[in-house]
Amino acid sequence: MSLKIAVQMDHVSTITIAGDTTFALSLEAQRRGYQLFHYTPDRLTFDNGKVFARVEEMRLREEKGNHFSLGEPARTDLSEMDVVLLRQDPPFDMNYITTTHILERIHPKTLVVNDPVWVRNSPEKIFVTEFAELMPETLITKDPEEVAAFRRKHGDIIIKPLYGNGGAGIFHLAEADRNLASLLEMFGQMFREPYIVQRYLKEVRKGDKRIILIDGEPVGAVNRVPAEHESRSNMHIGGRAEKTDLTEREREICARIGPELRRRGFILVGIDVIGDYMTEINVTSPTGIREIARFGGDDAAALFWDAVERKLASG
């Protein structure tokens, strides 16, 4: 196919190409001869019923420090595009939500990936609660008494912002830790939303597995092992990536959630699994496909565009 692709992303100059999924997806699109355009969310405009962005034609190179070239910006009607990739990173705040409302005006005539309506309606730490049998014990609240009671019941807990990302603001509190009240006071000053509290899974010391699903089917995984003095496994804060395979339990989890992912039009999803439990379903800008390829796994970027082409061909 000859396609015009607009990528709504954090500015291409800010990405680290070695581990960036948006870069990998865009590079594969370029290999296929698609025409690539770049814009940041602040360049998105709704004007009298039409959706515009000030886009720049983009060329990419696998060269650290010299990985992109951009053309001159041009105000462009996004309905002229075949696909818009919704790929800016969270936080999942009102700015992010507003972009989904605007992009909804052109979807599905212009295919927006992932579907902006379902991105908006499937916050990553809330969507997972629809599969309670697959996740650890979880509480969503701002009530300090509820949090204290949850810890008395389950012992060690993890507490984190409901709409955070990248491991920011995640705390592991042991059963005897005396800082819970102080932490909740701080969270109350920082966040208007409730917090998410989960039973601590000691299996995280062996890794927090990121599994990539394309059109509801698992295509690969990478294990992320936290540093010795960290409870978080995110690679940008010191987590170590390891080659891994899917367990029978993980395949069961994927089979359970796959039909719902397809129903919601989620072509690219990343789930997080610790031990036998799924902790998040990432639908905004999931990462991990470069690490999977680096360890000899399937080329998820190619599989992604195969799925997009099938979607376009089916109307």
Secondary structure, DSSP 8 states (H G I E B T S, - for coil): ---EEEEE-S-GGG--TTT-HHHHHHHHHHHTT-EEEEE-GGGEEEETTEEEEEEEEEEE-S-TT--EEE---EEEEGGG-SEEEE------SHHHHHHHHHHTTTTTTSEEES-HHHHHT--HHHHGGGGGGGS--EEEE--HHHHHHHHHHHSSEEEEETT--TTTT-EEE-TT-TTHHHHHHHHHHH-SS-EEEEE--GGGGG-EEEEEEETTEEEEEEEEE--TT-S---GGGT-EEEE----HHHHHHHHHHHHHHHHTT-SEEEEEEETTEEEEEE-SS---HHHHHHTT---HHHHHHHHHHHHHHT-
